[in-house]
């Protein structure tokens, strides 16, 4: 169906609004990049694309700070099946200089459980060799994940792009602290569950994450340790009535940043209103954005004036309403802050950037 409306529109229309907030609202912003520098490019072109990021990203973020005094962050979900030290070394250097981070992205097809585990474990070793990825309280290597071609847990209706029904559990077993694949609309892998931070229980069926248990203040702590439950953090998905097609129909807002649809203050207002949050903690809002920043039509936007204008708009919004405070976070920091909310921590969320995973 058009825009995969059959997957998610009813959930959107029947959604429960985020409770009103008295006092400050804190908005966590994470840009989760399906970073594929080899997309439609050879190795030489991929090196050049990463050089663009090295040269332009530090300068772009320098003038801007969030409520914690942090510059904008970026999370590069790198396709580990395309590992190349000449691509990862400069990317790691950029992250170490800017506070950005690298996590795991993976494309696979007709795979097996053993094949997935092998790919993930090798990917972890490759990234750790560049001083990337994080650790839990026990010192074990952990990672965030985005599935290639949106097909998490064999969710494509025609079985494309995965092949493993028990993928959620395998990801958890190999150290995945959270998945960031959704939303995927207009792709047919889109879930019924939208605008949520939730735990999905693995099953023998495809698309186990179609539904789940929302992360809740004081109520879901045990699922974090469960081998059967994987945490998913979704970006906002809804209808944008202020940006209409043919001047009539609302456009779909799916939190995707592209050259044709850059981030704006207007979109930020919508992302905030969609209200992704930990149940019982509505004053902390999580804005997970996604992009494909390894291709020129998108990184020209991400590294240029349109992105600068977006950061300026956040400053203006904060000046107009001092009760709205923005926090630039990585994917890992977003998860840490969500767990802090789950466990009832108080105060500014910025102090919980390293709450579980460092």
N, C-alpha and C positions, 0 to 999 in steps of 0.2 A: 504494500500500500504506500501511497505517496508520503514521503518523509517518515516512513515507518510509524505513522499515526496509530495504526492498529496495535502497536506494542506499548505505547506510552501515553497517548492523549487522554484516555479515560482516567488514568492515574493523576495526570496533571489537573484535570477538571475537578476531580474529587479530593484534591489535596487539602490537608489541614494547614492553615496559615501559621506562620511563626508567631508565637505570643509577643505581645507588645513589650517593650523594654523601658524601664525607668532608669535613667542614668546613661552611662556610656555604652556604646556599641563598638565592639572591636571586630575588625574585618581582616581576616588572614588571606593573603593573596599569594598563590603559588602558580607559576607558569610551568606546566609539565610538558616537555617538548619531546615528541616522537622524533628524535634527532637522527636523521638518515642522510648523512652527507654524500653517500654513494648513490642516492636516488637519482636516476637518469643522469649519471655522471661517472666518469672513470676515476681512477685513484688520484691522478693529478688534479682533477677538478675538485675532488673531495678535500684534498689538502688546501686548495685555494679557498674553499668555502669556510673551513675552520679558521684559516688566517683572517678572513673577514671578521669573524667573531672575536678573535684575539685582538685585532686592531681597534675595533669599534665599540665593543660592549663595555670595557672598563671606562671609556670616556663618556659613554651614554649615561651610565648609572651614577657617575660621580656627583652631579649636582643635587641628587634627590635622596631624601632620608625619610624613614617612616617614624612612627611614634616612639620607637626604641633607638632611633639614631642609626638604623641599618639602611644600607643602600639596597636597591632592588636585587633580587636573587633570581637565578634561573636553574631549573633542574633538567639536565640532559638525559633522557632515557635512551641509551645507546644500544643499537642492535648487536647483541653479543655474537651472533653468528657471522658478523662482518668485522671481527676484531682485526685491527691493524695497528701496530705500535706507533707508526708514524701519524696516525689519526688520533689515537688516544693520548699520546704524550702531550701534544699541544693543548688538547681539550682539558686534560688534567691540570696543566699549568694555568690555564684560564680560570678554572674553578678554584684553585688554591689562591689565586690573586684576588678573586672577587667574592668569595664566600658562596659560590654556586656549587652544585653537586651533580654527580653522575649516578644514575640508577640503571636497571636492566630493562631492555626492550628485546623482544624475541619474536621472529617470524618462523613458523614451522607449519608443516602440512603432512597429514597422514602419519603423525608421530606416534611413538609409544611412550609409556611411562619411563622406561629405561633411557630412551633417547632424550626425553625432556630433562631428566635428572642430570644426565651427562652434559647437556648443553648449559644448564644453569650452573653446575659446579665449575665447569671450565670457564664460563663467563665470570663467575665470582673471582676465580684465581687471576684471570687476566686483568680485571679492574683493580683488585687489591695490589697487584704488582705496580700500579700507578698511584698507590696511596689513595684509592677511592673506596667507596662503600663505607658502611657503618658497622657498629658493634652493639650488641645488647648488653644487659647487666652482667651476663656470664662471660662476656668477651667473644661470643660467637659472631661471625660475620652475618649481617642481615642486609636486606635490599628491598627497595620498592620496585614495582613491576607494572609495565604496560604491555599488553598483548598485541602483537602485530596483526594487522588486518581486522582488529576489533574482536577476533573470534575466541575470546576467553572461554575456557571450559567447553570447547567444541560447540559453541553457540550459533555458528552459522547454520541456517536452516538446510543447507545442502552439504553440510559437513566439511566445508572448505576451511583451510587455514589453521587447523589444529589437529584433531583426531583423538583427543584424550578427554574422556568424560570425567575423570577424577582429578582434573588439573588443579582445582582449588586446594585440595589436600596436599598434592605434591609440591605446590608452591610453598605452602605453609611449612612442610617438612624440610624444605631446602633453605629456609630462612627468610621467606618473604614476610615483611611486616605489614604490607598493605598493597592492594592493587588500585591503580588509578586509571583504568581503561575507559570507564564510562564517563559521560554519555557517548554513545556511538551514532545516535540518530543523525542523519537519515538512513544509516545502515541497518539492515534487518537483524543484526545482532543486538539491537537496543533492548534493554531490560524493561520489565514492568515497573520495577522499583526505580524511582527517580528522586533527584534532589535529596540524597540521603548519605549519611555516614552509617554503615551497617555491617553486621557480621552475616556472612552467607555460609551455610553448612554444606559441605561437600556431599555428593550423592553419586549413585551409579548412573544418573541421568545427565544429559547435556544441560548446560546453562543453569547450573545450581544457583548462581547468583541472581537469577530472575527475581527472587524474593529473598528476604532475610529479616534479621532482628536489628532494629535501629540501635546504635550506640546510645546509651542512656546514662545520665548522671546517677552513679551509685548502683546501677542495675545490671551491667553487662561485663563486669571485670573478669569473671571466670572464662569468658569466651576468648579473651586475649591469649590465654595459655592453652586453649583447646587445639588439638591437632586437626579437628574436623571443621573449624570455623576460620575463615579468612576475612580480614577487615577490608572493606572497600570504601574508598572515598570518591564520591561522584562530583563532577562539575554540574553547574546549573543547566536545566533543560526546561524550556517553556515557550510561550508565545510573546513576541514583541509587538505590541499594538502601536508603538510609536515609530516603527519602521515597517512599512507596509509594501506589499507587492502590488503593483498596478494601482497604488493609492488606496486599496481596499482591504486585501487580505493581510493579516499579521504574518510577519516572518518568524521562522523558527529560530530561537536563541539556544544554541547548543554549546556555548562557551569556547568555541573554536576561534583562534586568532589567525587570520589570513591577510594577505595583501589587499584583498577586496573587502574585508570586514575586520578592520583593526579594532583594538580596544578603544573605548571612548568613555567619557563621563556618563553618558546616557546608558551605555551597556552596563557600567558598574552599578548604577542605580537598580537596574533590573537584576543583576547577579545578587546584589544584597537583598532585594525583595524576595527572590526565590528562596532565600533563607536556609541554605544548607547548614545544619548545626547539630550538636549533640543534644539529644532530647533532654529537656530540663535545664538547658543552658543556652537560652535564645540570644543572650547578649554577646556571644562569640559566634561570628558567622564565618564560614569557610568558603572561599571563592577559589575553586580549582579550575584553572584555565588550561587549554591544550593547544598545541600548534605543531607544525612540521617545519622547524626552524633550520633544517639543513638544505633547503631549496631556495634559490634566489628570490622568487616572488614573495616569499614570506620573510626571509631575513632582512630584506631591504626595508620592510615595515618594522620588524622587531628591533632593528639597529638604527632606525632613522627618526625623522621628525614626528611621524605619527605616534611612535612609542613615547617620545619625549612629551608630546602634547598630552598623552594619557597620564603620565606621571604629574605633569603640571595640573591637570584637572583634579587629581586626588588631593593635591595641596590646596586647591581652591575650595574643594568640597569640605575639607577639614577646617579651613578658615571660616567658611560660611556656617558650619555647624561643628563646634568643637567637641561635641559629644560623640562624633563618629571618628574613630581612630583606626588608621590603617597600619598593617604589619606585613612587610615583605618577608615571605618565608620560602624555604625549600620544601619539597615533598616530605622529606623526613621530619622537618620542623613542624609541618602541619599535622602530621600524625602524632608527634609528641604532645602538641598542644591539645589535640583531640583527646588523648588519653588523660591529660591533666584535667580536662573538663569532666571526663567520665569519672574520675576519682574525686571530684569535688574540690579541686584546688581553686583558690581565690586570688584576686589581684590581677595585675596586667598579664595577659597571656604570653608576652614576650619573654618572661622569665622561665618559661617551660620549653624552650626550643630544644633542650637536650634532656627532656624528662625521662625517656626510656631508652632511646637509641642515640648513640654519640658518634 
